Each structure stands twice: as C-alpha cells, then as structure tokens.
Amino acid sequence: MNPPTIWIQVAILTAGLILPPVLGVVSVARASRIEGSAGPRRLSFVLGVVALANWLMFFILLSRSRDSHPMPYRLSSLQLLVTALLVLVSLRGYTPRAPLIIANLVLVSLWFTFGYAPEHWLTLMNKHSVAIGQRKMPAAIYFGNPRNSEAEAIALIHVPNVGNYYFDFAEEKYRRASEWDIVPTPYGAWTWRRMTDGQLHEPLPSPEINECQIPLLDGHVLTVTF
C-alpha cells in the first residue's frame, strides 16, 4: 500500500474514532432542547442513537477483521447505502443538524474505505515488463487484499493494448478482466466489478517459482513474474 493511501485511511479512521460517537451523543443530548413540535425532537434523538449504533457496528466488524476475517461485503454495502440515506435525512431543516450530518458523512467514509472499497481497489505495486513469447512488454501490476490476508491477495496485471488479468494467489488461478471494468489512477486501480467475482482458470504450467503463464486468445503466452 502506497503512502498516500495509508495516510488517507489513517485520517478517516482517526476521525471515525472521535467524531461519530461524540456527535451522536451531542445530538441525543440536544434533542430535548429543539423548539417546536415533538417531531423534530424525536427525529433528532433517533438519528443520534442510530449514528451511535452504526458506529458501534462498524468498529465491532473492524476489530474482527484484524484476525484475518474481512468485513462482510454485503453488510458493508448495505450499511454504506443506509448511512448515505441518513445523510439525506439529516439535511432536514431543524437545528442542530450539523452534528448529525458530519457524523453520518464520516460513517459513510468509514464504510466505504474499510468495508466496500477493499473489494474494488487495488494499489499500484510496480511497473515493469512482462513477456509475450520472447517479446518484452510494459505492464503495471496492482495488488488488492479483499480477504485481509497477504497470502490470499489478488493481483491485477494490466498490459496496454493486450488486456487485463487477475491472478488469485489463494487459488493460484487467473481470469480475464474487461477494459471497461478497470479505472487506472496514478496510485492504483478501481474495478467496478468485485475483484473476487468471476470464473477462474488454471494457468499454464511454469518451471519458475513466482511466475504465471497465461494463454492469450491469439495463441501466444503471457508470462508474468511476481
């Protein structure tokens, strides 16, 4: 993982440790002071409690993920959607709404960064050459870690004008990826489809360690050394 990505995650996690529980408590405490009908007071109280529960659920799952148990993707995706909807609900015209908006925006960032994005984001590891037959070709290799285990990482091999290929180190198999599915950036690549989805295939036998040989559609063989 490159330094910019590390610092972004550290900043989000630090904000997540502090802001949502504090702002959730503030919203619950101030709910009784809201003037007017009981509706806004009740809504502020409920949204504050929901923010606290959302934050607690996230950190329970995050603490479990340290033991090589990735955060459940479907639950993380659902919580991301629900929290985004809570941001919209928090925009209602009562006061104080700023604490709830900020708390839910931070929670959206937490669920996205640590729950949803690991299935779609791969970090650029290096740019080097691969071989197609005897011909050297420039390539970029990205690594993703959706299973929270270095031994079960997934590599994306991007060879311009040739294709994109995933290699699953856990299964020791590969699959092709379409051009539209990959969005390269200076620091990594985003894949619209989960990198763990799709049918895997056996690579060709290789005499070398840490080498993968992938048969291309034109009959040539792509050789990648990790």
C-alpha positions as CSV (number, residue, x, y, z in Angstrom):
1,M,0.0,0.0,0.0
2,N,1.5,3.4,-1.0
3,P,1.9,6.3,1.5
4,P,-1.0,8.5,0.2
5,T,-3.4,5.6,0.6
6,I,-2.1,4.9,4.1
7,W,-2.5,8.5,5.3
8,I,-6.0,8.8,3.8
9,Q,-7.1,5.6,5.8
10,V,-5.3,6.8,9.0
11,A,-7.1,10.2,8.7
12,I,-10.5,8.6,8.1
13,L,-10.0,6.1,10.9
14,T,-8.9,8.8,13.4
15,A,-11.9,10.9,12.5
16,G,-14.1,7.9,12.8
17,L,-12.8,7.1,16.3
18,I,-13.7,10.6,17.6
19,L,-16.4,12.3,15.6
20,P,-19.4,9.9,15.2
21,P,-19.8,8.9,18.9
22,V,-19.2,12.4,20.2
23,L,-21.6,14.0,17.7
24,G,-24.1,11.2,18.2
25,V,-24.1,11.9,21.9
26,V,-24.4,15.7,21.3
27,S,-27.4,15.1,19.0
28,V,-29.2,12.9,21.6
29,A,-28.4,15.4,24.4
30,R,-29.7,18.4,22.4
31,A,-32.8,16.7,21.2
32,S,-34.9,17.9,24.2
33,R,-33.9,21.5,23.5
34,I,-35.3,21.7,20.0
35,E,-38.2,24.1,19.9
36,G,-41.4,23.4,18.2
37,S,-43.4,20.2,17.9
38,A,-42.3,16.8,19.2
39,G,-41.5,15.5,15.7
40,P,-38.1,17.2,15.2
41,R,-37.0,16.4,18.8
42,R,-37.9,12.7,18.3
43,L,-36.2,12.6,14.9
44,S,-33.0,14.2,16.3
45,F,-32.9,11.7,19.2
46,V,-33.5,8.7,16.9
47,L,-30.9,9.8,14.4
48,G,-28.3,10.3,17.2
49,V,-29.0,6.9,18.5
50,V,-28.8,5.3,15.0
51,A,-25.4,7.1,14.4
52,L,-24.1,5.6,17.7
53,A,-25.3,2.1,16.8
54,N,-23.9,2.4,13.3
55,W,-20.5,3.5,14.6
56,L,-20.5,0.6,17.2
57,M,-21.4,-2.0,14.5
58,F,-18.5,-0.7,12.3
59,F,-15.9,-1.0,15.0
60,I,-17.0,-4.4,16.1
61,L,-16.6,-5.6,12.5
62,L,-13.3,-3.8,12.1
63,S,-11.9,-5.3,15.3
64,R,-12.8,-8.8,14.0
65,S,-11.2,-8.1,10.6
66,R,-7.8,-7.8,12.3
67,D,-7.9,-11.6,12.8
68,S,-8.0,-12.3,9.0
69,H,-11.8,-12.1,8.8
70,P,-12.7,-9.5,6.2
71,M,-15.6,-7.2,6.9
72,P,-18.8,-8.8,5.3
73,Y,-19.1,-7.2,1.9
74,R,-22.9,-7.4,1.6
75,L,-23.4,-5.9,5.1
76,S,-20.8,-3.2,4.5
77,S,-22.5,-2.3,1.2
78,L,-26.0,-2.2,2.9
79,Q,-24.6,0.0,5.7
80,L,-23.0,2.3,3.2
81,L,-26.3,2.8,1.4
82,V,-28.3,3.2,4.7
83,T,-25.8,5.7,6.0
84,A,-25.9,7.7,2.8
85,L,-29.7,7.9,3.1
86,L,-29.2,9.0,6.7
87,V,-27.1,11.9,5.5
88,L,-30.1,13.0,3.4
89,V,-32.5,12.6,6.3
90,S,-30.1,14.7,8.4
91,L,-30.4,17.6,6.0
92,R,-33.9,18.3,7.2
93,G,-34.5,21.9,8.3
94,Y,-34.4,21.5,12.1
95,T,-31.5,22.5,14.3
96,P,-28.9,21.4,15.3
97,R,-28.4,19.3,12.2
98,A,-24.7,19.9,11.6
99,P,-23.6,17.2,14.2
100,L,-25.7,14.5,12.5
101,I,-24.6,15.5,9.0
102,I,-20.9,15.4,10.0
103,A,-21.3,12.1,11.9
104,N,-23.0,10.4,9.0
105,L,-20.6,11.7,6.4
106,V,-17.7,10.3,8.5
107,L,-19.6,7.0,8.8
108,V,-20.1,6.9,5.0
109,S,-16.3,7.3,4.6
110,L,-15.6,4.5,7.1
111,W,-18.0,2.0,5.5
112,F,-16.7,2.9,2.0
113,T,-13.0,2.9,2.8
114,F,-12.8,-0.2,5.1
115,G,-15.9,-2.2,4.1
116,Y,-16.7,-1.6,0.4
117,A,-13.6,-0.4,-1.3
118,P,-11.3,-3.3,-0.4
119,E,-13.3,-5.4,-2.9
120,H,-12.7,-2.9,-5.6
121,W,-9.5,-1.0,-5.0
122,L,-6.0,-2.3,-6.0
123,T,-2.8,-0.5,-5.1
124,L,-0.1,0.0,-7.7
125,M,2.9,-2.1,-6.7
126,N,5.3,-1.7,-9.6
127,K,5.6,-1.0,-13.3
128,H,7.8,-3.5,-15.1
129,S,7.9,-5.7,-18.2
130,V,6.1,-8.9,-18.9
131,A,6.8,-11.3,-21.8
132,I,4.7,-12.4,-24.6
133,G,6.7,-15.2,-26.2
134,Q,10.2,-13.7,-26.5
135,R,8.9,-10.1,-26.7
136,K,9.1,-7.8,-23.6
137,M,6.0,-5.7,-23.0
138,P,5.5,-2.8,-20.5
139,A,2.9,-3.6,-17.8
140,A,1.6,-2.4,-14.5
141,I,0.9,-4.7,-11.6
142,Y,-1.7,-3.9,-8.9
143,F,-2.4,-5.7,-5.7
144,G,-5.7,-6.0,-3.8
145,N,-6.4,-7.5,-0.5
146,P,-10.1,-8.2,-0.2
147,R,-9.6,-11.2,2.2
148,N,-7.4,-9.2,4.7
149,S,-4.6,-11.8,4.2
150,E,-1.4,-11.1,2.4
151,A,-1.2,-14.8,1.4
152,E,-4.6,-14.5,-0.3
153,A,-4.1,-11.3,-2.2
154,I,-5.2,-10.7,-5.8
155,A,-3.0,-9.2,-8.5
156,L,-4.2,-7.3,-11.5
157,I,-1.8,-7.4,-14.5
158,H,-2.5,-4.5,-16.9
159,V,-0.7,-4.9,-20.2
160,P,-1.6,-1.9,-22.5
161,N,-3.1,-3.0,-25.9
162,V,-3.1,-6.6,-24.7
163,G,-5.5,-7.0,-21.8
164,N,-6.1,-7.1,-18.1
165,Y,-5.8,-10.3,-16.0
166,Y,-6.4,-11.1,-12.4
167,F,-4.3,-13.6,-10.6
168,D,-5.7,-15.1,-7.3
169,F,-2.8,-16.1,-5.1
170,A,-5.1,-18.2,-2.8
171,E,-6.4,-20.3,-5.7
172,E,-3.3,-19.9,-7.9
173,K,-5.6,-19.3,-10.9
174,Y,-6.4,-16.4,-13.2
175,R,-9.2,-14.7,-15.0
176,R,-9.6,-12.0,-17.7
177,A,-11.0,-8.6,-16.9
178,S,-12.6,-6.3,-19.5
179,E,-11.3,-2.8,-20.3
180,W,-14.4,-1.1,-19.1
181,D,-14.2,-2.7,-15.7
182,I,-10.8,-1.1,-14.8
183,V,-10.1,2.6,-14.0
184,P,-6.4,3.1,-13.6
185,T,-5.1,6.0,-11.4
186,P,-1.6,7.2,-10.5
187,Y,-1.7,5.2,-7.2
188,G,-3.9,2.2,-8.1
189,A,-6.8,0.9,-10.0
190,W,-10.6,0.8,-9.3
191,T,-12.6,-2.1,-10.6
192,W,-16.4,-1.6,-10.9
193,R,-16.9,-5.4,-10.5
194,R,-15.7,-7.1,-7.3
195,M,-12.2,-8.5,-7.9
196,T,-13.3,-11.8,-6.3
197,D,-16.1,-12.3,-8.8
198,G,-15.8,-14.3,-11.9
199,Q,-14.7,-17.8,-13.1
200,L,-11.1,-18.6,-12.5
201,H,-8.9,-20.7,-14.9
202,E,-5.8,-22.8,-14.4
203,P,-2.7,-21.1,-15.8
204,L,-0.2,-23.0,-17.9
205,P,2.5,-25.0,-16.1
206,S,5.6,-22.8,-15.3
207,P,9.1,-24.1,-14.5
208,E,9.9,-21.0,-12.5
209,I,8.8,-20.0,-8.9
210,N,6.6,-16.8,-8.6
211,E,5.8,-17.0,-12.3
212,C,2.4,-17.2,-14.0
213,Q,1.9,-18.2,-17.6
214,I,-1.5,-17.1,-19.1
215,P,-2.6,-18.3,-22.5
216,L,-3.8,-15.4,-24.7
217,L,-6.7,-15.6,-27.2
218,D,-4.4,-15.3,-30.2
219,G,-2.4,-18.4,-29.1
220,H,0.5,-16.6,-27.5
221,V,1.5,-16.9,-23.9
222,L,1.8,-14.1,-21.4
223,T,4.5,-14.7,-18.8
224,V,4.3,-12.6,-15.6
225,T,6.9,-12.8,-12.8
226,F,5.9,-11.6,-9.4
